[in-house]
């Protein structure tokens, strides 16, 4: 078990089996390599990717297929090899979410998906080279409540 005192969720305890390992970290956050997926409410598509290395670092993430029809991209062979992905069925894809300063518009970054091997929990943020996608794809207006405290570790 891993105990971490976070700034958003207080002290959390997670199983080693639920730790997402990102050897290269997130783009711009390369020093932080261990994360856990947290959820506030089971019925919301928004989750948190909480760093276990930096208590104040957490990204809101979603499964982009819940918001974007036909979202697809190629995982470069070297990335698939690094993640140990032997089948696309083992790839969990998440994208980071941004809420504007007014809390009215919610966007997701389709150019920088996070790919997680569901069997090993090894992960990498991939930079997609596809003109169909952008870093600020609108997924909602008047977002209102974004998940907050009382998170629980998602079973892996």
C-alpha positions in Angstrom: 0.0 0.0 0.0 1.1 3.6 -0.8 0.0 6.5 1.4 0.1 10.0 0.0 -1.0 13.3 1.4 -2.5 15.2 -1.5 -3.5 18.8 -1.6 -7.0 18.1 -3.2 -8.0 14.8 -1.6 -6.2 14.7 1.7 -4.5 11.5 2.6 -5.1 8.7 0.2 -4.0 5.1 0.4 -3.7 3.1 -2.8 -2.6 -0.4 -3.6 0.7 -0.8 -5.4 -1.4 -2.7 -8.0 -3.3 0.5 -8.9 -0.2 2.7 -9.5 0.1 3.9 -13.1 3.8 4.1 -14.1 4.8 6.8 -16.6 8.6 6.4 -17.2 8.6 9.7 -19.2 6.0 11.5 -17.1 3.4 13.9 -18.7 4.5 16.5 -21.2 5.9 19.3 -19.2 6.0 17.2 -16.0 8.7 14.7 -16.8 9.9 14.4 -13.2 6.6 12.9 -11.9 6.3 9.3 -13.0 3.8 7.6 -10.6 0.1 8.3 -10.7 -3.2 6.9 -9.6 -6.7 7.2 -11.2 -9.2 8.6 -8.7 -12.9 9.2 -9.1 -15.3 11.5 -7.2 -18.6 10.0 -8.2 -19.1 6.7 -10.1 -21.6 8.3 -12.5 -19.3 11.1 -13.8 -17.0 10.7 -16.8 -14.5 13.0 -15.2 -11.6 11.3 -13.3 -8.4 12.6 -11.7 -4.9 11.4 -12.6 -3.3 12.2 -9.3 0.5 12.3 -9.0 2.0 10.2 -6.2 5.3 12.0 -6.6 3.9 15.6 -6.2 0.9 16.1 -3.9 -0.4 19.2 -5.7 -0.3 17.7 -9.2 -3.5 16.2 -10.5 -5.0 16.2 -14.0 -8.7 15.9 -14.8 -9.0 13.2 -17.4 -11.8 11.6 -19.5 -12.3 8.7 -21.9 -12.5 10.8 -25.1 -14.8 8.3 -26.8 -17.5 9.5 -24.4 -17.4 12.9 -26.1 -15.8 12.5 -29.6 -17.2 10.3 -32.2 -14.6 8.1 -34.0 -11.6 9.4 -32.1 -8.7 7.3 -33.2 -5.0 7.6 -33.8 -2.1 5.3 -34.4 0.2 4.4 -31.6 3.7 4.4 -32.9 5.4 1.0 -32.8 8.1 2.1 -30.5 5.5 3.4 -28.0 3.4 0.2 -28.2 6.6 -1.8 -27.6 7.6 0.4 -24.6 4.1 0.0 -23.1 4.1 -3.8 -23.9 0.9 -3.4 -25.8 0.3 -6.6 -27.7 -3.4 -5.8 -28.5 -5.3 -2.6 -29.0 -7.9 -4.1 -26.6 -5.4 -3.6 -23.7 -5.0 0.1 -24.4 -6.9 2.5 -22.1 -7.0 6.0 -23.7 -7.6 9.1 -21.6 -7.3 12.8 -22.4 -6.7 15.7 -20.1 -9.4 18.2 -19.5 -9.2 22.0 -19.0 -12.0 24.2 -17.5 -11.8 27.8 -18.5 -11.3 30.6 -16.0 -15.1 31.2 -15.8 -15.9 27.5 -15.3 -18.1 27.7 -18.4 -16.2 25.9 -21.2 -14.7 22.4 -20.8 -12.1 21.2 -23.4 -10.0 18.1 -23.8 -6.6 17.7 -25.4 -7.0 15.2 -28.3 -3.4 15.8 -29.5 -1.9 14.5 -26.2 -3.7 11.3 -25.2 -2.5 9.2 -22.4 -2.3 5.5 -23.3 -2.3 3.0 -20.4 -1.6 -0.7 -20.8 -4.5 -2.1 -18.8 -2.6 -5.2 -17.9 0.6 -3.6 -16.6 -0.5 0.0 -15.9 2.5 1.3 -17.8 1.5 4.5 -19.5 2.7 7.2 -21.8 1.4 10.5 -23.1 1.6 10.4 -26.8 1.8 13.4 -29.1 -0.6 12.7 -32.0 0.3 14.1 -35.4 -3.3 14.5 -36.8 -4.8 17.7 -38.2 -8.3 16.5 -37.2 -7.6 17.1 -33.6 -6.6 20.0 -31.3 -5.6 20.7 -27.8 -8.8 22.5 -26.9 -11.6 20.3 -28.2 -14.9 21.6 -26.7 -16.7 18.9 -24.7 -19.0 21.0 -22.6 -20.4 24.4 -21.7 -21.5 25.5 -18.3 -19.6 22.6 -16.7 -20.7 23.5 -13.2 -19.4 20.9 -10.8 -16.0 19.5 -11.5 -15.0 16.5 -9.3 -13.5 17.6 -6.1 -12.7 16.0 -2.7 -13.7 12.6 -1.4 -12.0 10.7 -4.1 -11.5 7.0 -4.0 -8.9 5.0 -5.9 -10.2 3.3 -9.0 -9.6 -0.4 -8.7 -7.1 -1.6 -11.3 
